[in-house]
Amino acid sequence: MLEGDWTAAIDALLKLRKDAPDLHTIEVDGMMYVALRNRGLEKIRSTDLEGGTYDLALAERFGPLDAEARNYRTWAEIYITGASFWEVDWGKAVEYYQQLILTAPYLADGSGWTSTDRYRIALTKYGDFLAQQGLFCEAYEQYQASRQVREDPSLEPTANFAYEECYTPAEPEPVLETLTPTPTLSDPAAATPTLESTPPPDGQETPPPDNQETPTAEPTSESSEG
């Protein structure tokens, strides 16, 4: 333990516990806690995130973790969770790695990619996904965020295209006027209507036309002489 060889110390303590389980129990538990805790942090710092979180979980059986150990375990868990969404849900990947930009920007896993690298790449991929859905304004925001992390000349044409599609107003569609045809005299439906006489109801006489006098019978000469 004085040399910082935590794996050798853990192996020696496990052998001691097996051979003499009742020997200095409290002291052995304390040494196991220190060795597991330090080895867990060492693994996390050297890209073995899963192994480091496992050691910290074992150390927690012997006592509560200190603030530094808890922080490293939390950062490793966030990184691992973000990696589980890689190429599956870029939006979720962005959400998780964004949490590590300020607290653990250089945390990395076996791939060698740091939290910052994964955040930048996830932003670009998420922007591509949004652009494929026609959401160019949202896509441009992701591209801009990615460029703020690190400038990438290859991203410039894609970002400019998303910008133009987002902020260039669409041309209005032409309005087609509907022409109403003008009726002509040759059209029977457009001819001037005429008044037609309506036959009177049964049992009624037709009234004489207006402005015409009704003829009266004049006496004949024969009737006057008689």
Steps between C-alpha positions, in 0.01 A plus 500: 500500500791739566617446143151564360475150350134463581442172320787328686373643830148371434630154410710487821206611716268241346755225569541625859123497552482145366786370715423695818144642481506619863833682482468881535160501333435874530847592372469261206159644406644850509791404277265326255289816480802719424644260243171448316415869507837606360508226239151600387603861445818388328302283256252775419779745431668246269186437283382182679167649603311177565783351707534819699133527588504133604792555739326801652186293553712241687668770705159633602434171679771591749399862547337803336683654208649845529393790275780451246427130457127567465565763234721271295248219522219734389703629206589149391138390518387799292766426240404133483129583469570750223701237312201265517305749283782537248366456143162415654364830630725796425279739696545295817873470440524880477300533822734276700836622370394860543503434874871414489627800302576709808548233767696226319592618148796262465336186636537220245429132451687228314431669166720792602224749431461759771166633620566812293566294186181302542295812571622673184443195280157434648397861430597464134322167460191631673502798265514263201203308639294818544590620150375172354167570671483845340567678833774723365481769771548240774774333297685829461496549878670162547762578235574833665541336840738245349708774338524682833656192658754473220506658157464244222545629141331192356180595683485846344304412180244295692447774757464765229242292317295455817524874565371588153215253523404637841524875446426545128128579465310273269356656184122535516304273273326674206129563547289373213202722420172332422335657192119509495364448143283783363167371370415573134167530318568176325491330834142391565550524873610864466208617283272773633213337682147560366175518690267216434136496588405270777166322451245592766388254750203283411163681526641850463480729200800661351495875568502726198831646396592844634427814290239323286129588506241234526281509179124574552211395283340784288126497421410412145254689285253220514475503873454879504218493250315235676 
